[in-house]
Amino acid sequence: MAHALLEKMLAERGLDGRIRVRSGGIGPHARDGMIASLDARIVLREEGIHLGEDTIVSTDLKAHDDLLAGADLILTMTEEQQRLVRARTNGADRAVYTLSEFAGDSGDIRDPVGQDEARYRATRDEIKRRLEASLERLLRLLA
């Protein structure tokens, strides 16, 4: 959801295609080619984002250290994901933040997998708020 919401925000500012956004997983269940869940696609549609089943696919970052090494900025949803990413970069000076931290806030954004549509909607809204709060910082960092 964060990937799709950020791409929409960038497009609305005429920046689509200028900043590459990738979606990846670092946890034990992450694997290449994972697609957005039906619930995620439903609640994103309410935001005017119409994802096909394979519009955005996830990458297992444990299998692609090159993606981590080449990233200018890595935003995670949880502190645990942040810790796992930092461990994979072997202490390299990478810009790795939780989305909340990057937005000047605190707290994890929990994955709503296996929960109801209302939880997906609440998670979407939380991600959107944090992205909106951090967008100017993101654009300055990547300019």
N, C-alpha and C positions, 0 to 999 in steps of 0.2 A: 504494500500500500504506500509506503514511504517513497519508493521509486516512482510510482505513477503520479502521486501528488506533487513531488518535486518537479518532475518533467512538465506537468501542467503549469505550475507556477513559473517555470523558466520560459515556457512557450508564451504565456500571457505577457511576459516582459520582452518578447522578441528575441529570446536567447536560446530557443530550441536548437539543438545540434551544436551549440558552442561549448557546452559543458557536458561531458559524458557522465551519465549516471548508470551505475551497475548495481544489481541486486545480488547479494550473496548470503550464504549461510555459513556459520562456523561451528554450530553445535553438532551433537552426535547424530542427528537425523538429517543433516544437510546433505544434499546430493545434487549433482549437475542436472539441469533440465527440469527442476521442480517448477510447476506452474502455480499461478495465483489460485487460491481456493475459490470455489463458487461463492461463498459468503463474502470474501473480499471483493470479488468482481461485482456482486450485487450492491454493496455499500459504496463502492467507487462509482458505480453508475449514477447514484444519487448526486454525485459531484460532477456529473457530465463526462466521466471517464469511462469509455466503453472498451474494455479489454477483451480480446479474444482469449481462448484458452492458452495460446502460446505467445501472446504479445510480449510478455515479460517472463523470462525464465530465470531461475536462480542458478547460482554457481556455488559449488562446494569449495569454499576458500581453503579448506585443508588440503585440497588437491591442486591448488593454483596459487602458490606463493608468489608467482610472477605478478599476479593482479594486485596483491597487497603491496609488493615492492614498487609497482608503478603508479600507485594511487597518490594523488596530491592530498586527499582528505578521505578519512574513513569515519563514517558515523554508524554507531551501533545503537541498538534499541535498549540494551542492558549493560550493566557494569561487568557481568560475567562474560558477555560477548566481547567487550572491550579488552578484558584481561586475556581472553583466548587469542584475540587478534594480536595484541602486543607480544604475547609469547611466540607467535608464529613469525614475527618480524625480528626476532632475536635481539631485542633492545635497540633496533635501529630508530633513529629519530624520525618517527612517522607521526603525522597529525591524526591521532585516533581519539575520538570523543564519543561519549554517548550523545544522542540527539538532544536529550534534555540538558546536558552539560553545555553543549555548543550553543543552545538557546538561552543560556544563563539561568537555568533552572536545575532541579535535581530530580532523581527518581527514575526508575526503570519504566519502560513501556513494554508491558508483557504481551507476548504472543497470544492472540485470542483463539488459537487453534482448538477445535473441539468444543467451543462454546457457542452460544446462540448469536443470532444476527444482531441483537442489541449490543452485545459485547464487541462485536466487530465494528459496529457503528461508533461506539464510544472510543475504541482504539483508533479508528480512522480520524475522529475529531481531535484526539490528543496528538496524534502525529501531525495533523494539519496545523494545529496551534503552534507546536514546537518548530515546524518548518517555517511558518510565517514569522515567528519571533527571531529566527536565525538567518533568514534569507539575505538580508543586507550584509551581515557578517560573512556569509558564504561568498557572496558576489565580490566583496572586497578582497577576501583571501585568494580567490581564484582569478582575480583580474590581472 
